[in-house]
Amino acid sequence: MKTDAHTHTPLSKAARTDLRSRSLDFLRYPLAIVVLVVHTCSAHNFTNNGCDTDLLDFGAVRWLFLFVRAFLSDQSVPVYFFIAGYLFFLNISLTRQIYTRKLRNRFRSLLVPYVLWNLLAFAATLPSLPSPDAGRVVRRIGAALIGVAYEPDGLTFPADAPMWFVRNLMVMAAAAPLLAWLLKRTGGWCVAFFGIVWALPATRHLGGWQLQEAVFFFSWGAWMSRSRREMMAEFGRFRLVSFAVYPTAAIAAALLSGPYPQAAYACKTVAIVSGLFFAYNIAAAIVSRHRTTAATRLAPAAFFVYSSHYIILAPTSRALASIIGPASAATGLAYYLLTAATTAAIATGAYAAMRRYTPRLLSPLVGGRI
């Protein structure tokens, strides 16, 4: 009988499935908060009383940014893609009927909230736009829904920028039959190829990095699911390795980012991959010891926090910047901490209030995740 890699006690199949489900639920909210923190720690130039201040000139703030980039940046979305691929193919044979049913479900759970959140984000920018004609409004709405390219990497973000993940997830769901065909004929070799394309500097920034990330991690999860590999057992084997490799690679990426950017890039790539193992093993270790945790209870709010935080963050950061006036290491750290905490509290509180008082209004915004 298989044992729990975290407690070394025998587990039944039902117990392993329950632990996997609770571990994935545990991850959802913290991963959304990680994305929020990364977006909070983006701007570092401020104007106070007519004086321009770059907070990166202060060592404490500079180390905060290094920490966020090394340990948190680009860590959440790969985990989300992997989980999505794993669950999409879990315990099914992808027949035409099942594929059609899954696409109908994704219409409600992904496409509807994707459109609504991007329209809300677009509406939030209208007061700052000049009065355009009807044609320009239509074009701007189209760009808000699909995404606008930013050079030099060719990254594309819709109006509600974090929703690029949902956009690419819909692409992967639509391409599921092609992916199933590839996995059937090549096994894990196509996943390895996708990983190489994603990881190599020469191919990672050809203009489709976001799609490369989606293809690799979604396919990896799909391969593991189709191969009937239990996530808990497979990731548990690398528990101690992930606890050592992820922080080591992240620290190395931070230390090498200045003098050796290519080495830092390689270390960050290792941190992203090992971070997937690290995140799941941490979650499994916690939920195996505690039946109910705060993160598990907050799991239903994760999608709302992920989708709404970018819209809430802009006015919140402006308000706190005007109050705090970040112009030193202490005020800079206070600004970033309060901005992240306030944005998270507003988003989580809004979800809780809407869930209690306006569930019908909330449901389409979260794809039925109430």
PyMOL commands that set and color helices and strands:
alter all, ss='L'
color gray80, all
select helices_A, chain A and resi 13-40+55-57+59-72+76-88+96-128+134-146+161-174+176-186+189-199+201-204+209-226+231-236+239-256+261-289+294-297+299-324+329-357+359-365
alter helices_A, ss='H'
color red, helices_A
select strands_A, chain A and resi 45-48+51-54+148-150+155-157
alter strands_A, ss='S'
color yellow, strands_A
deselect
rebuild
show_as cartoon
